[in-house]
Structure formats: C-alpha cells, structure tokens
C-alpha cells in the first residue's frame, strides 16, 4: 500500500473544553485552521494530547469531523488516533473512522495495560492493517502503554503491508531508534514523537514529527522541521536551542495541561479546562511556559 507523505510538522491537536464542560467545536475549528495556516503539514485528531480517553463517542466523532473539514479546506492530510488493548475493538474503530472521513492515516497505539508479547503486538498490527483500507502508523510509546517494541519488531512491521510509518516516543534517541532509522525500507516513514529529539531524529533519517509543542510557536517549529529535512543543519540546531525551553516547560505538568494553559493565555481558546481526572497546569508551569514562548519570539 502506498502511504501518504508524512513529512513535516504534525500537531496532535488539543480538544478545547467550554466552561460548561463540553467540547468547544468553534474553538477547535478556529485552532485547527490557525495551526495549518502557520505551517503544519497535517493534524492528528484524537492523539493523546486530544484527551480521547475522556471523550464520549459522539464527541470523538465531532473532533474528527471538525479536523477533517479544516484539513480538507487546506488540502492537507488528517491522521486519526485510534487503538486499544483489544484487536477487535481497534479494527472496529478504524472501520468507523474510515466510513466517516477517510483519513490519510490512522495512528494506532500499541496495546496497553495487558502487556502482550512483542510477537503478539506485531500480530495485532498485522491484523489491523489487513482488515482496514487506511494506512497504519505505529505509535510506540512504552512509558504510556507499559509495553514497547524493539528494533527487530519495528522493522518487521515496517515490511508489513499497510503499515507505512512510526511515531517513535521512547523518551530518547536510543540505539533501537537508530537501528530502525538505519534499516527502514524506503516506503516507511519515521516521525519523532518526543519533541526534544525532533532535529536529531530527522537528521538520522526521520521525515518529521508529531509534536504537541507545535501548538505554540508553530511557525518556528515548522521552520525547524523544514530546515532539518532540507539539510540546513545549522539553522535547525539554532531553532532547536531556542525552542527547547518551550518543550521542557510545556511538558512540566501532565500533557496537555501546559499547552491548553498557553493557548488560553494567548487567546486561542476560551478556557484551559481538561476532562477529569486530568487537572489544569500549575501557575508555576504557566509562568515558565509563557516566558519561554516570549523568549522564543524575540
């Protein structure tokens, strides 16, 4: 299966919540359009940053439809986050998404909590990719799921029909990631999933990033990704140094509290509210993050 071009900066868009606790469709549409205008290559709806675990089914559908409309208006791809610790449920969800919006790709998280073996996880992805028409991007994030995939399993998936990419979020640019970047087939595309390692991941063979930090300083993050992809390493490194304090401050509290707080302070969304049990960012985090954003803009 020929997959979409995953290159560039993707933002896993937050889900704005009103003061009454409902999904703010208007704010979401406005934010989506703004992110794309500022240089995002595409949006990820219902990534971890979008709080899908605490949204109702009709709310998840609303988020997908709103993001799909914004992406269609700009002619850019949409990726939708899916996945559970049940293969059957994951397939059913992908099929529902396909029937609603026909996304460019689905971002499928590794099965969590039950801690299946690597062999079982590879079989899980093969079953999902085989049952669905939409290209699959593997989401390897062991510090959230309790189970990660090593380089051998990831390279095996890279040769699986229907699997077109990887969001690698292992908290480091480790040897396993380097082995995947070294051994990946030509059709397979690796996206940095940890915002602090975007530039080195791209320089070693990645094509871009799925970065929550891109909610703020969006054009600067987009320029950084572009510079790294086009071999302008000095420019990419300079932007990475400027943006690192934004990244570290924004993740000081559990994601996406920092980004929602910053977007609220910047006037992009009406409230910084999250769905319980998540809580809003602390005043200290908000102060650090807004100072880092201001410094990056200088």
TAZI-V330471 format. One line per field, one symbol per residue. ss: DSSP state (h for helix, s for strand, l for the rest). psi: psi as a letter, one per 40 degrees, with the letter a starting at -180 (. if undefined). burial: # if it has 16 or more other C-alpha atoms within 10 Angstrom, else .. A space follows every 10 residues. Layout:
BEGIN
ss = ???
psi = ???
burial = ???
END
This chain:
BEGIN
ss = lllllllsss ssllllslll llslhhhhhh hhhhhhhlll lssssllhhh lhhhllhhhh hhhhhhhhhh hhhhllssss ssllllhhhh hhhhhhhhhh hlllsssssl lllllllhhh hhhhhhhhhh hllllsssss lhhhhlllll hhhhhhhhll llssssssll llllhhhhhh hhhlllllss ssllhhhhhh hhhllllsss lhhhhllhhh hhhhhhhhhl llhhhhhhhh hhhhhhhhhh llllllhhhh hhhhhlllll llllllllll llhhhhhhhh hhhhhhhl
psi = hhiiheiahh hghihihide eihgdddddd dddddddeei diihhfidde fddeiidddd dddddddddd dddefiihih hiiafhdddd dddddddddd egidihhhii hidefiiddd dddddddddd eidhihhhhh gdeddehihi ddddddddeh heheihhhge eigidddddd ddeiidehhh hhehdefddd dddeeieaih hddedifddd ddddddddde egdddddddd ddeddddddd edihhfdddd dddddeedid ieiihieiii iidddddddd dddddde.
burial = ..######## ########.. ..###.###. ######.### ########## ##..#...## ########## #.....#### #####.#..# #.###.##.. ########## ##...#.#.. ##.###.### .#.####### ##..#.###. #..##.##.# .######### ..#..##### #.##...### ########## ########## ########## #########. ..#..##.## .######### ###.###### ####...### #####....# #...##.### .##..#..
END
